[in-house]
Amino acid sequence: MEKFRVLIVDDEEDFVETIVKRLKDRGLDVVGVTSGKEALEQVDKRDFDVVVLDVKMPVMDGIETLRALKKKKPLIEVILLTGHGSIESGIQGLQLGAYNY
């Protein structure tokens, strides 16, 4: 049986390390990165079932990353995650094809 493939994208390195470890402990195939640019590079290298994507990141934020991910892989499922949410970013993310916010 093939493992579920998850990409974690968050600029907080400690958070990424913790989530990656916890999901791997549960038998998932997980990769963690700390920028939108790195996320796009990973998606070019391999397929993921879901991307958990932070909205607030420097340089390339989660909305920009989501837009680029959906251009590359229109069917990829993306869950937006943020500790600084706004209704506007939630609506925009869902309009761009995020699975959930």
SVG drawing of the C-alpha trace seen along z (x, -y; Angstrom):
<svg xmlns="http://www.w3.org/2000/svg" viewBox="-15 -41 29 43">
<polyline fill="none" stroke="black" stroke-width="0.4" points="0.0,0.0 1.4,-3.4 1.8,-6.0 -0.2,-9.2 2.1,-12.0 2.0,-15.4 3.9,-18.6 4.1,-21.0 4.9,-24.6 5.5,-27.1 8.2,-29.7 8.5,-28.6 11.1,-25.9 10.3,-24.5 6.7,-24.1 7.6,-22.3 10.0,-19.9 7.4,-19.1 4.5,-18.5 6.7,-16.4 7.8,-14.2 4.3,-13.7 2.9,-12.8 5.8,-10.5 5.1,-8.8 1.6,-8.1 2.9,-6.5 2.6,-9.3 5.2,-10.2 5.9,-13.8 8.2,-16.6 8.6,-19.9 9.8,-23.2 10.0,-26.8 9.1,-28.8 6.8,-29.0 9.8,-28.7 10.8,-25.5 7.3,-24.2 7.1,-24.8 10.5,-23.0 9.2,-20.0 6.0,-19.8 8.2,-19.8 10.2,-16.8 7.3,-14.6 3.6,-14.2 1.8,-15.0 -1.7,-14.1 -2.1,-17.3 -0.2,-20.5 -0.7,-22.2 0.3,-25.8 0.8,-28.7 -0.8,-31.9 1.6,-34.4 5.2,-33.9 7.9,-36.4 8.8,-36.9 6.2,-34.6 3.1,-34.3 0.7,-31.4 -1.8,-33.0 0.9,-33.5 2.2,-30.0 -1.3,-28.5 -1.8,-30.3 1.5,-28.9 0.8,-25.4 -2.6,-25.3 -1.1,-26.4 1.4,-23.6 -0.9,-20.9 -4.6,-22.0 -5.9,-18.9 -3.5,-19.1 -5.4,-19.5 -4.2,-22.5 -5.2,-23.3 -4.4,-26.8 -3.2,-27.3 -2.6,-30.5 -2.4,-31.9 -3.2,-35.4 -6.3,-34.7 -8.6,-37.2 -11.9,-36.7 -10.4,-38.2 -7.4,-35.8 -9.8,-32.8 -12.2,-33.8 -9.3,-34.4 -7.7,-31.1 -10.9,-29.2 -11.6,-31.0 -8.1,-30.0 -8.9,-26.3 -7.8,-25.7 -9.7,-22.7 -10.0,-24.3 -8.9,-27.3"/>
</svg>
